[in-house]
Amino acid sequence: MALTKHDKAAKVCDVVNCGKEAERSINMKQIAQSSLKLKDQGVRSAHLCKEHYKAFKKETKTSRELDQYY
């Protein structure tokens, strides 16, 4: 089984200046809607810790609600 670039390293939050353990993985298109600054922009998805995932959800709440209807 082939491993991707992200799977070789330990799951650590991809936000700049954060070294906490990652809880969730989010698509880069979705993260582009938020103000989170990531360490590496060349990946398909980014890993977020619990705190940054909560901030991401809070920032993108209205756009996610609109996406449900359309």
Distance bins in CASP14 RR format, pairs under 12 A and 6 or more apart:
PFRMAT RR
TARGET T0000
AUTHOR 0000-0000-0000
RMODE 2
METHOD distances of the structure
MODEL  1
1 7 0 0 0 0 1 0 0 0 0 0 0
2 8 0 0 0 0 0 1 0 0 0 0 0
3 9 0 0 0 0 0 1 0 0 0 0 0
4 25 0 0 0 0 0 1 0 0 0 0 0
4 42 0 0 0 0 0 1 0 0 0 0 0
4 43 0 0 0 0 1 0 0 0 0 0 0
4 44 0 0 0 0 1 0 0 0 0 0 0
4 45 0 0 0 0 1 0 0 0 0 0 0
4 47 0 0 0 0 0 1 0 0 0 0 0
5 14 0 0 0 0 0 1 0 0 0 0 0
5 40 0 0 0 0 1 0 0 0 0 0 0
5 42 0 0 0 0 1 0 0 0 0 0 0
5 43 1 0 0 1 0 0 0 0 0 0 0
5 44 0 0 0 0 1 0 0 0 0 0 0
5 45 0 0 0 0 0 1 0 0 0 0 0
5 46 0 0 0 0 0 1 0 0 0 0 0
5 47 0 0 0 0 0 1 0 0 0 0 0
6 12 0 0 0 0 0 1 0 0 0 0 0
6 14 0 0 0 0 1 0 0 0 0 0 0
6 22 0 0 0 0 1 0 0 0 0 0 0
6 25 0 0 0 0 1 0 0 0 0 0 0
6 28 0 0 0 0 0 1 0 0 0 0 0
6 39 0 0 0 0 0 1 0 0 0 0 0
6 40 0 0 0 0 1 0 0 0 0 0 0
6 42 0 0 0 0 0 1 0 0 0 0 0
6 43 1 0 0 1 0 0 0 0 0 0 0
6 44 0 0 0 0 1 0 0 0 0 0 0
6 45 1 0 0 1 0 0 0 0 0 0 0
6 46 0 0 0 0 1 0 0 0 0 0 0
6 47 1 0 0 1 0 0 0 0 0 0 0
7 22 0 0 0 0 0 1 0 0 0 0 0
7 25 0 0 0 0 0 1 0 0 0 0 0
7 43 0 0 0 0 0 1 0 0 0 0 0
7 44 0 0 0 0 0 1 0 0 0 0 0
7 45 0 0 0 0 0 1 0 0 0 0 0
7 47 0 0 0 0 0 1 0 0 0 0 0
9 19 0 0 0 0 0 1 0 0 0 0 0
9 22 0 0 0 0 0 1 0 0 0 0 0
9 39 0 0 0 0 0 1 0 0 0 0 0
9 40 0 0 0 0 0 1 0 0 0 0 0
9 43 0 0 0 0 0 1 0 0 0 0 0
9 47 0 0 0 0 1 0 0 0 0 0 0
10 19 0 0 0 0 0 1 0 0 0 0 0
10 20 0 0 0 0 0 1 0 0 0 0 0
10 21 0 0 0 0 1 0 0 0 0 0 0
10 22 0 0 0 0 1 0 0 0 0 0 0
10 47 0 0 0 0 1 0 0 0 0 0 0
11 19 0 0 0 0 0 1 0 0 0 0 0
11 20 0 0 0 0 0 1 0 0 0 0 0
11 21 1 0 0 1 0 0 0 0 0 0 0
11 22 1 0 1 0 0 0 0 0 0 0 0
11 23 0 0 0 0 1 0 0 0 0 0 0
11 24 0 0 0 0 1 0 0 0 0 0 0
11 25 0 0 0 0 1 0 0 0 0 0 0
11 45 0 0 0 0 0 1 0 0 0 0 0
11 46 0 0 0 0 0 1 0 0 0 0 0
11 47 1 0 1 0 0 0 0 0 0 0 0
11 48 0 0 0 0 0 1 0 0 0 0 0
11 49 0 0 0 0 1 0 0 0 0 0 0
12 18 0 0 0 0 1 0 0 0 0 0 0
12 19 1 0 1 0 0 0 0 0 0 0 0
12 20 1 0 0 1 0 0 0 0 0 0 0
12 21 1 0 0 1 0 0 0 0 0 0 0
12 22 1 0 1 0 0 0 0 0 0 0 0
12 23 0 0 0 0 0 1 0 0 0 0 0
12 25 0 0 0 0 0 1 0 0 0 0 0
12 39 0 0 0 0 1 0 0 0 0 0 0
12 40 0 0 0 0 0 1 0 0 0 0 0
12 46 0 0 0 0 0 1 0 0 0 0 0
12 47 1 0 0 1 0 0 0 0 0 0 0
12 48 0 0 0 0 0 1 0 0 0 0 0
12 49 0 0 0 0 1 0 0 0 0 0 0
12 52 0 0 0 0 0 1 0 0 0 0 0
13 19 1 0 1 0 0 0 0 0 0 0 0
13 20 1 0 1 0 0 0 0 0 0 0 0
13 21 1 0 0 1 0 0 0 0 0 0 0
13 22 1 0 1 0 0 0 0 0 0 0 0
13 23 0 0 0 0 1 0 0 0 0 0 0
13 24 0 0 0 0 1 0 0 0 0 0 0
13 25 0 0 0 0 0 1 0 0 0 0 0
13 26 0 0 0 0 0 1 0 0 0 0 0
13 36 0 0 0 0 1 0 0 0 0 0 0
13 37 0 0 0 0 0 1 0 0 0 0 0
13 38 0 0 0 0 1 0 0 0 0 0 0
13 39 0 0 0 0 1 0 0 0 0 0 0
13 40 0 0 0 0 0 1 0 0 0 0 0
13 46 0 0 0 0 1 0 0 0 0 0 0
13 47 1 0 0 1 0 0 0 0 0 0 0
13 48 1 0 1 0 0 0 0 0 0 0 0
13 49 1 1 0 0 0 0 0 0 0 0 0
13 50 0 0 0 0 1 0 0 0 0 0 0
13 51 0 0 0 0 1 0 0 0 0 0 0
13 52 1 0 1 0 0 0 0 0 0 0 0
13 53 0 0 0 0 1 0 0 0 0 0 0
13 55 0 0 0 0 0 1 0 0 0 0 0
13 56 0 0 0 0 0 1 0 0 0 0 0
14 20 0 0 0 0 0 1 0 0 0 0 0
14 21 0 0 0 0 0 1 0 0 0 0 0
14 22 1 0 0 1 0 0 0 0 0 0 0
14 23 0 0 0 0 0 1 0 0 0 0 0
14 24 0 0 0 0 0 1 0 0 0 0 0
14 25 0 0 0 0 1 0 0 0 0 0 0
14 26 0 0 0 0 1 0 0 0 0 0 0
14 28 0 0 0 0 0 1 0 0 0 0 0
14 31 0 0 0 0 1 0 0 0 0 0 0
14 36 0 0 0 0 1 0 0 0 0 0 0
14 37 0 0 0 0 1 0 0 0 0 0 0
14 38 1 0 1 0 0 0 0 0 0 0 0
14 39 1 0 1 0 0 0 0 0 0 0 0
14 40 1 0 0 1 0 0 0 0 0 0 0
14 41 0 0 0 0 1 0 0 0 0 0 0
14 42 0 0 0 0 0 1 0 0 0 0 0
14 43 1 0 0 1 0 0 0 0 0 0 0
14 44 0 0 0 0 0 1 0 0 0 0 0
14 45 0 0 0 0 1 0 0 0 0 0 0
14 46 1 0 1 0 0 0 0 0 0 0 0
14 47 1 0 1 0 0 0 0 0 0 0 0
14 48 1 0 0 1 0 0 0 0 0 0 0
14 49 0 0 0 0 1 0 0 0 0 0 0
14 52 0 0 0 0 1 0 0 0 0 0 0
14 53 0 0 0 0 0 1 0 0 0 0 0
14 56 0 0 0 0 0 1 0 0 0 0 0
15 22 0 0 0 0 1 0 0 0 0 0 0
15 24 0 0 0 0 0 1 0 0 0 0 0
15 26 0 0 0 0 0 1 0 0 0 0 0
15 31 0 0 0 0 1 0 0 0 0 0 0
15 34 0 0 0 0 0 1 0 0 0 0 0
15 35 0 0 0 0 0 1 0 0 0 0 0
15 36 1 0 1 0 0 0 0 0 0 0 0
15 37 1 0 0 1 0 0 0 0 0 0 0
15 38 1 0 0 1 0 0 0 0 0 0 0
15 39 1 0 0 1 0 0 0 0 0 0 0
15 40 0 0 0 0 0 1 0 0 0 0 0
15 46 1 0 0 1 0 0 0 0 0 0 0
15 47 0 0 0 0 1 0 0 0 0 0 0
15 48 1 0 0 1 0 0 0 0 0 0 0
15 49 1 0 0 1 0 0 0 0 0 0 0
15 50 0 0 0 0 0 1 0 0 0 0 0
15 51 0 0 0 0 1 0 0 0 0 0 0
15 52 1 0 1 0 0 0 0 0 0 0 0
15 53 0 0 0 0 1 0 0 0 0 0 0
15 55 0 0 0 0 1 0 0 0 0 0 0
15 56 0 0 0 0 1 0 0 0 0 0 0
16 35 0 0 0 0 0 1 0 0 0 0 0
16 36 0 0 0 0 1 0 0 0 0 0 0
16 37 1 0 1 0 0 0 0 0 0 0 0
16 38 1 0 0 1 0 0 0 0 0 0 0
16 39 1 0 1 0 0 0 0 0 0 0 0
16 40 0 0 0 0 1 0 0 0 0 0 0
16 41 0 0 0 0 0 1 0 0 0 0 0
16 46 0 0 0 0 0 1 0 0 0 0 0
16 52 0 0 0 0 0 1 0 0 0 0 0
17 36 0 0 0 0 0 1 0 0 0 0 0
17 37 0 0 0 0 1 0 0 0 0 0 0
17 38 0 0 0 0 0 1 0 0 0 0 0
17 39 0 0 0 0 1 0 0 0 0 0 0
17 49 0 0 0 0 0 1 0 0 0 0 0
17 52 0 0 0 0 0 1 0 0 0 0 0
18 36 0 0 0 0 1 0 0 0 0 0 0
18 37 0 0 0 0 1 0 0 0 0 0 0
18 38 0 0 0 0 1 0 0 0 0 0 0
18 39 0 0 0 0 1 0 0 0 0 0 0
18 46 0 0 0 0 0 1 0 0 0 0 0
18 47 0 0 0 0 0 1 0 0 0 0 0
18 48 0 0 0 0 1 0 0 0 0 0 0
18 49 1 0 0 1 0 0 0 0 0 0 0
18 50 0 0 0 0 0 1 0 0 0 0 0
18 51 0 0 0 0 1 0 0 0 0 0 0
18 52 1 0 0 1 0 0 0 0 0 0 0
18 53 0 0 0 0 0 1 0 0 0 0 0
18 55 0 0 0 0 0 1 0 0 0 0 0
19 39 0 0 0 0 1 0 0 0 0 0 0
19 47 0 0 0 0 0 1 0 0 0 0 0
19 48 0 0 0 0 0 1 0 0 0 0 0
19 49 1 0 0 1 0 0 0 0 0 0 0
19 51 0 0 0 0 0 1 0 0 0 0 0
19 52 0 0 0 0 0 1 0 0 0 0 0
20 47 0 0 0 0 0 1 0 0 0 0 0
20 48 0 0 0 0 1 0 0 0 0 0 0
20 49 1 1 0 0 0 0 0 0 0 0 0
20 50 1 0 0 1 0 0 0 0 0 0 0
20 51 1 0 0 1 0 0 0 0 0 0 0
20 52 0 0 0 0 1 0 0 0 0 0 0
20 53 0 0 0 0 0 1 0 0 0 0 0
21 47 0 0 0 0 1 0 0 0 0 0 0
21 48 0 0 0 0 0 1 0 0 0 0 0
21 49 1 0 0 1 0 0 0 0 0 0 0
21 50 0 0 0 0 1 0 0 0 0 0 0
21 51 0 0 0 0 0 1 0 0 0 0 0
21 52 0 0 0 0 0 1 0 0 0 0 0
21 53 0 0 0 0 0 1 0 0 0 0 0
22 39 0 0 0 0 0 1 0 0 0 0 0
22 45 0 0 0 0 0 1 0 0 0 0 0
22 46 0 0 0 0 1 0 0 0 0 0 0
22 47 1 1 0 0 0 0 0 0 0 0 0
22 48 1 0 0 1 0 0 0 0 0 0 0
22 49 1 0 1 0 0 0 0 0 0 0 0
22 50 0 0 0 0 1 0 0 0 0 0 0
22 51 0 0 0 0 0 1 0 0 0 0 0
22 52 0 0 0 0 1 0 0 0 0 0 0
22 53 0 0 0 0 1 0 0 0 0 0 0
23 47 0 0 0 0 1 0 0 0 0 0 0
23 48 1 0 0 1 0 0 0 0 0 0 0
23 49 1 0 1 0 0 0 0 0 0 0 0
23 50 1 0 1 0 0 0 0 0 0 0 0
23 51 0 0 0 0 1 0 0 0 0 0 0
23 52 0 0 0 0 1 0 0 0 0 0 0
23 53 1 0 1 0 0 0 0 0 0 0 0
23 54 0 0 0 0 1 0 0 0 0 0 0
23 56 0 0 0 0 0 1 0 0 0 0 0
23 57 0 0 0 0 0 1 0 0 0 0 0
24 30 0 0 0 0 0 1 0 0 0 0 0
24 31 0 0 0 0 0 1 0 0 0 0 0
24 45 0 0 0 0 1 0 0 0 0 0 0
24 46 0 0 0 0 1 0 0 0 0 0 0
24 47 1 0 0 1 0 0 0 0 0 0 0
24 48 1 0 1 0 0 0 0 0 0 0 0
24 49 0 0 0 0 1 0 0 0 0 0 0
24 50 0 0 0 0 1 0 0 0 0 0 0
24 51 0 0 0 0 0 1 0 0 0 0 0
24 52 0 0 0 0 1 0 0 0 0 0 0
24 53 1 0 1 0 0 0 0 0 0 0 0
24 54 0 0 0 0 1 0 0 0 0 0 0
24 55 0 0 0 0 0 1 0 0 0 0 0
24 56 0 0 0 0 1 0 0 0 0 0 0
24 57 0 0 0 0 1 0 0 0 0 0 0
25 31 0 0 0 0 0 1 0 0 0 0 0
25 43 0 0 0 0 1 0 0 0 0 0 0
25 44 0 0 0 0 1 0 0 0 0 0 0
25 45 1 0 1 0 0 0 0 0 0 0 0
25 46 1 0 0 1 0 0 0 0 0 0 0
25 47 1 0 1 0 0 0 0 0 0 0 0
25 48 1 0 0 1 0 0 0 0 0 0 0
25 49 0 0 0 0 0 1 0 0 0 0 0
25 52 0 0 0 0 0 1 0 0 0 0 0
25 53 0 0 0 0 1 0 0 0 0 0 0
25 56 0 0 0 0 0 1 0 0 0 0 0
26 32 0 0 0 0 0 1 0 0 0 0 0
26 33 0 0 0 0 0 1 0 0 0 0 0
26 34 0 0 0 0 1 0 0 0 0 0 0
26 36 0 0 0 0 1 0 0 0 0 0 0
26 38 0 0 0 0 0 1 0 0 0 0 0
26 43 0 0 0 0 0 1 0 0 0 0 0
26 44 0 0 0 0 0 1 0 0 0 0 0
26 45 1 0 0 1 0 0 0 0 0 0 0
26 46 1 0 1 0 0 0 0 0 0 0 0
26 47 0 0 0 0 1 0 0 0 0 0 0
26 48 1 0 1 0 0 0 0 0 0 0 0
26 49 0 0 0 0 0 1 0 0 0 0 0
26 52 0 0 0 0 1 0 0 0 0 0 0
26 53 1 0 0 1 0 0 0 0 0 0 0
26 55 0 0 0 0 0 1 0 0 0 0 0
26 56 1 0 0 1 0 0 0 0 0 0 0
26 57 0 0 0 0 1 0 0 0 0 0 0
26 59 0 0 0 0 0 1 0 0 0 0 0
26 60 0 0 0 0 1 0 0 0 0 0 0
26 64 0 0 0 0 0 1 0 0 0 0 0
27 33 0 0 0 0 0 1 0 0 0 0 0
27 34 0 0 0 0 0 1 0 0 0 0 0
27 43 0 0 0 0 0 1 0 0 0 0 0
27 44 1 0 0 1 0 0 0 0 0 0 0
27 45 1 0 1 0 0 0 0 0 0 0 0
27 46 0 0 0 0 1 0 0 0 0 0 0
27 47 0 0 0 0 0 1 0 0 0 0 0
27 48 0 0 0 0 0 1 0 0 0 0 0
27 56 0 0 0 0 0 1 0 0 0 0 0
27 60 0 0 0 0 0 1 0 0 0 0 0
28 34 0 0 0 0 0 1 0 0 0 0 0
28 36 0 0 0 0 0 1 0 0 0 0 0
28 38 0 0 0 0 1 0 0 0 0 0 0
28 40 0 0 0 0 0 1 0 0 0 0 0
28 41 1 0 0 1 0 0 0 0 0 0 0
28 42 1 0 0 1 0 0 0 0 0 0 0
28 43 1 0 0 1 0 0 0 0 0 0 0
28 44 1 0 0 1 0 0 0 0 0 0 0
28 45 1 0 0 1 0 0 0 0 0 0 0
28 46 1 0 0 1 0 0 0 0 0 0 0
28 47 0 0 0 0 0 1 0 0 0 0 0
28 48 0 0 0 0 0 1 0 0 0 0 0
29 44 0 0 0 0 1 0 0 0 0 0 0
29 45 0 0 0 0 1 0 0 0 0 0 0
29 46 0 0 0 0 0 1 0 0 0 0 0
29 60 0 0 0 0 0 1 0 0 0 0 0
29 63 0 0 0 0 0 1 0 0 0 0 0
29 67 0 0 0 0 0 1 0 0 0 0 0
30 36 0 0 0 0 0 1 0 0 0 0 0
30 44 0 0 0 0 0 1 0 0 0 0 0
30 45 0 0 0 0 1 0 0 0 0 0 0
30 46 0 0 0 0 1 0 0 0 0 0 0
30 48 0 0 0 0 0 1 0 0 0 0 0
30 53 0 0 0 0 0 1 0 0 0 0 0
30 56 1 0 0 1 0 0 0 0 0 0 0
30 57 0 0 0 0 0 1 0 0 0 0 0
30 59 0 0 0 0 0 1 0 0 0 0 0
30 60 1 0 0 1 0 0 0 0 0 0 0
30 63 0 0 0 0 1 0 0 0 0 0 0
30 64 0 0 0 0 1 0 0 0 0 0 0
30 67 0 0 0 0 1 0 0 0 0 0 0
31 37 0 0 0 0 1 0 0 0 0 0 0
31 38 1 0 0 1 0 0 0 0 0 0 0
31 40 0 0 0 0 0 1 0 0 0 0 0
31 41 0 0 0 0 1 0 0 0 0 0 0
31 42 0 0 0 0 0 1 0 0 0 0 0
31 43 0 0 0 0 0 1 0 0 0 0 0
31 44 0 0 0 0 0 1 0 0 0 0 0
31 45 0 0 0 0 1 0 0 0 0 0 0
31 46 1 0 1 0 0 0 0 0 0 0 0
31 47 0 0 0 0 0 1 0 0 0 0 0
31 48 0 0 0 0 1 0 0 0 0 0 0
31 52 0 0 0 0 1 0 0 0 0 0 0
31 53 0 0 0 0 0 1 0 0 0 0 0
31 55 0 0 0 0 0 1 0 0 0 0 0
31 56 1 0 0 1 0 0 0 0 0 0 0
31 57 0 0 0 0 0 1 0 0 0 0 0
31 59 0 0 0 0 0 1 0 0 0 0 0
31 60 0 0 0 0 1 0 0 0 0 0 0
32 38 0 0 0 0 1 0 0 0 0 0 0
32 41 0 0 0 0 1 0 0 0 0 0 0
32 45 0 0 0 0 0 1 0 0 0 0 0
32 46 0 0 0 0 0 1 0 0 0 0 0
32 56 0 0 0 0 0 1 0 0 0 0 0
32 59 0 0 0 0 0 1 0 0 0 0 0
32 60 0 0 0 0 0 1 0 0 0 0 0
32 63 0 0 0 0 0 1 0 0 0 0 0
33 56 0 0 0 0 1 0 0 0 0 0 0
33 57 0 0 0 0 0 1 0 0 0 0 0
33 59 1 0 0 1 0 0 0 0 0 0 0
33 60 1 0 1 0 0 0 0 0 0 0 0
33 61 0 0 0 0 0 1 0 0 0 0 0
33 62 0 0 0 0 0 1 0 0 0 0 0
33 63 1 0 1 0 0 0 0 0 0 0 0
33 64 0 0 0 0 1 0 0 0 0 0 0
33 66 0 0 0 0 0 1 0 0 0 0 0
33 67 0 0 0 0 0 1 0 0 0 0 0
34 46 0 0 0 0 0 1 0 0 0 0 0
34 48 0 0 0 0 1 0 0 0 0 0 0
34 52 0 0 0 0 1 0 0 0 0 0 0
34 53 0 0 0 0 0 1 0 0 0 0 0
34 54 0 0 0 0 0 1 0 0 0 0 0
34 55 1 0 0 1 0 0 0 0 0 0 0
34 56 1 0 1 0 0 0 0 0 0 0 0
34 57 0 0 0 0 1 0 0 0 0 0 0
34 58 0 0 0 0 1 0 0 0 0 0 0
34 59 1 0 1 0 0 0 0 0 0 0 0
34 60 1 0 1 0 0 0 0 0 0 0 0
34 61 0 0 0 0 0 1 0 0 0 0 0
34 62 0 0 0 0 0 1 0 0 0 0 0
34 63 0 0 0 0 1 0 0 0 0 0 0
34 64 0 0 0 0 0 1 0 0 0 0 0
35 52 0 0 0 0 0 1 0 0 0 0 0
35 55 0 0 0 0 1 0 0 0 0 0 0
35 56 0 0 0 0 1 0 0 0 0 0 0
35 58 0 0 0 0 0 1 0 0 0 0 0
35 59 1 0 0 1 0 0 0 0 0 0 0
35 60 0 0 0 0 0 1 0 0 0 0 0
36 46 0 0 0 0 1 0 0 0 0 0 0
36 47 0 0 0 0 0 1 0 0 0 0 0
36 48 1 0 0 1 0 0 0 0 0 0 0
36 49 0 0 0 0 0 1 0 0 0 0 0
36 51 0 0 0 0 0 1 0 0 0 0 0
36 52 1 0 0 1 0 0 0 0 0 0 0
36 53 0 0 0 0 1 0 0 0 0 0 0
36 54 0 0 0 0 0 1 0 0 0 0 0
36 55 1 0 0 1 0 0 0 0 0 0 0
36 56 1 0 0 1 0 0 0 0 0 0 0
36 57 0 0 0 0 0 1 0 0 0 0 0
36 58 0 0 0 0 0 1 0 0 0 0 0
36 59 0 0 0 0 1 0 0 0 0 0 0
36 60 0 0 0 0 0 1 0 0 0 0 0
37 46 0 0 0 0 0 1 0 0 0 0 0
37 52 0 0 0 0 0 1 0 0 0 0 0
37 55 0 0 0 0 0 1 0 0 0 0 0
38 45 0 0 0 0 0 1 0 0 0 0 0
38 46 1 0 1 0 0 0 0 0 0 0 0
38 47 0 0 0 0 1 0 0 0 0 0 0
38 48 0 0 0 0 1 0 0 0 0 0 0
38 52 0 0 0 0 1 0 0 0 0 0 0
38 56 0 0 0 0 0 1 0 0 0 0 0
39 46 0 0 0 0 1 0 0 0 0 0 0
39 47 0 0 0 0 0 1 0 0 0 0 0
39 48 0 0 0 0 0 1 0 0 0 0 0
39 52 0 0 0 0 0 1 0 0 0 0 0
40 46 1 0 0 1 0 0 0 0 0 0 0
40 47 0 0 0 0 0 1 0 0 0 0 0
46 52 0 0 0 0 1 0 0 0 0 0 0
46 53 0 0 0 0 0 1 0 0 0 0 0
46 56 0 0 0 0 1 0 0 0 0 0 0
47 53 0 0 0 0 1 0 0 0 0 0 0
47 56 0 0 0 0 0 1 0 0 0 0 0
48 54 0 0 0 0 1 0 0 0 0 0 0
48 55 0 0 0 0 1 0 0 0 0 0 0
48 56 1 0 0 1 0 0 0 0 0 0 0
48 57 0 0 0 0 1 0 0 0 0 0 0
49 55 0 0 0 0 1 0 0 0 0 0 0
49 56 0 0 0 0 0 1 0 0 0 0 0
50 56 0 0 0 0 0 1 0 0 0 0 0
50 57 0 0 0 0 0 1 0 0 0 0 0
51 57 0 0 0 0 0 1 0 0 0 0 0
51 58 0 0 0 0 0 1 0 0 0 0 0
52 58 0 0 0 0 0 1 0 0 0 0 0
52 59 0 0 0 0 0 1 0 0 0 0 0
53 59 0 0 0 0 0 1 0 0 0 0 0
53 60 0 0 0 0 0 1 0 0 0 0 0
54 60 0 0 0 0 0 1 0 0 0 0 0
54 61 0 0 0 0 0 1 0 0 0 0 0
55 61 0 0 0 0 0 1 0 0 0 0 0
56 63 0 0 0 0 0 1 0 0 0 0 0
56 64 0 0 0 0 0 1 0 0 0 0 0
57 63 0 0 0 0 0 1 0 0 0 0 0
57 64 1 0 0 1 0 0 0 0 0 0 0
57 65 0 0 0 0 0 1 0 0 0 0 0
58 64 0 0 0 0 0 1 0 0 0 0 0
60 66 0 0 0 0 0 1 0 0 0 0 0
60 67 0 0 0 0 1 0 0 0 0 0 0
61 67 0 0 0 0 0 1 0 0 0 0 0
61 68 0 0 0 0 0 1 0 0 0 0 0
62 68 0 0 0 0 0 1 0 0 0 0 0
62 69 0 0 0 0 0 1 0 0 0 0 0
63 69 0 0 0 0 0 1 0 0 0 0 0
63 70 0 0 0 0 0 1 0 0 0 0 0
64 70 0 0 0 0 0 1 0 0 0 0 0
END
